[in-house]
Amino acid sequence: MTLADSWEAHSRQWIEWARAPGFDSYWRYHRDQFLALVPPPGRQTVDIGCGEGRLTRHLKGLGHRIIGIDASPSLVAAAREADPSMDIRHANASALPLQDASADLAIAFMTLHDIDEMPLAVREIARVLEPGGKLCLAIVHPINSAGRFEESAADAPFVIKGDYLRPFRFADTVERDGMTMTFHSQHRPISAYFSALEQAGLLVEALREPDIPDHALNSEASRRWQRLPLFLQMRVVRPAAD
Ligand SMILES: C[S@@+](CC[C@H](N)C(=O)[O-])C[C@H]1O[C@@H](n2cnc3c(N)ncnc32)[C@H](O)[C@@H]1O
């Protein structure tokens, strides 16, 4: 089963999880930390792996002319239903249904680690960006996906039992407040992302390992995530032609 198939299989769980107000890190702090990296609206923004469209709708509200792309038919249907005026396309990120140089901004928020052919997707993003165009991305931090805390206490040891350097697929089932979600993803070392960006001719101009603000902690034990980054955010640019 591909990662895209797994996301389709869990689409109902994801819609419930993603839309519960204030429930996950997106609502509590991650979206706003990510938006600090995002340039103001320009000619055309593309949201790659838009899911049910929560960030796509928010960016539209901020004035972005936006196209959402996702490989899950059910999530595409949910995004269209939530805002029928939005241009949401069912497509694989490794074959974007967009013209060369047709966008000045691409967003890949919490998606590249969920995409099987990540280097192809990055190459496609570079193709659709105009010279000078930017890609803003957020992923599960590779140190996070490489290991786990031995227990949930604030001072629990974080242990990497397997390989950091070798990619592997994993599934993480999280249960909280009566909701369950299984996240299907691929662990890759940071160098795999930098190699994909390098091959696509994209240059990193900003990198963030966001800290969880105190007000967003939902328990004392969750302070363990103030010791290690949950997420990695970057803004990269397709260099303007000389
Ligand atoms: C964690 S969700 C993020 C959704 C959205 N960006 C958000 O933060 O609410 C990952 C998304 O990547 C999509 N995805 C996985 N593989 C894909 C692929 N090959 N092409 C396009 N989208 C893909 C999934 O369907 C899912 O919607």
The ligand as an SDF file (V2000), in Angstrom:
LIG
                    3D

 27 29  0  0  0  0  0  0  0  0999 V2000
   -0.5190   15.1590    7.4010 C   0  0  0  0  0  0  0  0  0  0  0  0
   -1.5890   15.3400    6.0130 S   0  0  0  0  0  0  0  0  0  0  0  0
   -1.4180   17.1110    5.8450 C   0  0  0  0  0  0  0  0  0  0  0  0
   -2.6440   17.7670    5.2850 C   0  0  0  0  0  0  0  0  0  0  0  0
   -2.6340   19.3050    5.3540 C   0  0  0  0  0  0  0  0  0  0  0  0
   -1.4400   19.8800    4.7530 N   0  0  0  0  0  0  0  0  0  0  0  0
   -2.8030   19.7720    6.7910 C   0  0  0  0  0  0  0  0  0  0  0  0
   -1.8120   20.0950    7.4300 O   0  0  0  0  0  0  0  0  0  0  0  0
   -3.9410   19.7850    7.2690 O   0  0  0  0  0  0  0  0  0  0  0  0
   -0.6290   14.7040    4.6280 C   0  0  0  0  0  0  0  0  0  0  0  0
   -1.3450   14.7800    3.2900 C   0  0  0  0  0  0  0  0  0  0  0  0
   -0.4450   14.3500    2.2410 O   0  0  0  0  0  0  0  0  0  0  0  0
   -1.2530   13.7380    1.2400 C   0  0  0  0  0  0  0  0  0  0  0  0
   -0.4210   12.9240    0.3480 N   0  0  0  0  0  0  0  0  0  0  0  0
    0.2320   11.7650    0.6200 C   0  0  0  0  0  0  0  0  0  0  0  0
    0.8880   11.3280   -0.4770 N   0  0  0  0  0  0  0  0  0  0  0  0
    0.6410   12.2270   -1.4700 C   0  0  0  0  0  0  0  0  0  0  0  0
    1.0510   12.3300   -2.8240 C   0  0  0  0  0  0  0  0  0  0  0  0
    1.8430   11.4210   -3.3900 N   0  0  0  0  0  0  0  0  0  0  0  0
    0.6070   13.3830   -3.5480 N   0  0  0  0  0  0  0  0  0  0  0  0
   -0.2080   14.3300   -2.9910 C   0  0  0  0  0  0  0  0  0  0  0  0
   -0.6200   14.2820   -1.7080 N   0  0  0  0  0  0  0  0  0  0  0  0
   -0.2000   13.2450   -0.9500 C   0  0  0  0  0  0  0  0  0  0  0  0
   -2.2610   12.9400    2.0530 C   0  0  0  0  0  0  0  0  0  0  0  0
   -3.3770   12.5390    1.3030 O   0  0  0  0  0  0  0  0  0  0  0  0
   -2.5820   13.9110    3.1830 C   0  0  0  0  0  0  0  0  0  0  0  0
   -3.6680   14.7190    2.8520 O   0  0  0  0  0  0  0  0  0  0  0  0
  1  2  1  0
  2  3  1  0
  2 10  1  0
  3  4  1  0
  4  5  1  0
  5  6  1  0
  5  7  1  0
  7  8  2  0
  7  9  1  0
 10 11  1  0
 11 12  1  0
 11 26  1  0
 12 13  1  0
 13 14  1  0
 13 24  1  0
 14 15  1  0
 14 23  1  0
 15 16  2  0
 16 17  1  0
 17 18  1  0
 17 23  2  0
 18 19  1  0
 18 20  2  0
 20 21  1  0
 21 22  2  0
 22 23  1  0
 24 25  1  0
 24 26  1  0
 26 27  1  0
M  CHG  2   2   1   9  -1
M  END
$$$$
